[in-house]
Amino acid sequence: MPAMQIERLLHAQGFGSRKECRALIRAGYISVAGVPCENPAAEFDPGSTDGRPGLEFSVDGQPWRFRAQAYLMLHKPAGYECSHKPTFHPSIFRLLPPQMLTRGVQCIGRLDQDTTGLLLLSDDGQFIHQWSSGKKRTPKVYEVTLKHAASAELIAALLAGVELHDEPEPIAAAACVATGSHTLDLTICEGKYHQVKRMVAAAGNRVEALHRSRVGGLALDPALASGEWRWLEAEDLARLADFPPEGS
């Protein structure tokens, strides 16, 4: 990327309007690579390419790295809605720094308020469309806790396909493996409304708890506690796209 004025650089990272960013700089709140900067017109190389972090700076002592686009992983807790305008529960965007809201970060797909686990977010419109599209048939793995036992008949029904209301054809799981007496790992590729819960109900059981552990080739980082987030690095983005085609 070409060099940018520090004022524009801060604005691009969500630290406020151009005027607000200019005021932060002139008030002495900004340091670049550890050196104070009070000139809004000072230019720096952002140095961010291919999802990799670039220029290191701090705002009022808070360290930051320039990123041309935001790609995030969130360990979603229960009791949060994937919406900027939630209806009954707090928004998951409360769990992110305010800079993410300013720069327009959006959920890539949604998880129900009572579903936990891996949620991806970005401000890259093309990336959001790519990974939200049902045509891509991205596999998503859910850890399912059942009301009744995870019987062989239940697994067979989910793999064979179950009929869902308003769906023209039966929907089948891409994979389904029992992990305990009342738990299973279920992989789907469609991402339809309440799909896992509806599929399990159609097969004669009930979902008691639901946790998404993987999207594509990317697993939820075990180091992230519930409610925590981190940046997706270049290797994470490569891992996300690294999944075998259906039928292989």
FENKAGI-V579566 format. One record per helix or strand. SS is the DSSP state (H for helix, E for strand). FROM is the first residue (numbers start at 0). LEN is the number of residues. If there is no record, write none. Layout:
BEGIN
{{SS & FROM & LEN} {SS & FROM & LEN}}
END
This chain:
BEGIN
{{E & 3 & 2} {H & 5 & 7} {H & 17 & 9} {E & 29 & 3} {E & 34 & 2} {E & 42 & 2} {E & 55 & 4} {E & 61 & 4} {E & 70 & 6} {E & 79 & 2} {E & 89 & 2} {H & 91 & 4} {H & 97 & 5} {E & 105 & 3} {E & 114 & 8} {H & 124 & 8} {H & 133 & 3} {E & 139 & 7} {H & 151 & 9} {E & 161 & 1} {E & 170 & 1} {E & 174 & 6} {E & 182 & 6} {H & 194 & 8} {E & 206 & 9} {E & 217 & 2} {E & 228 & 3} {H & 233 & 7}}
END
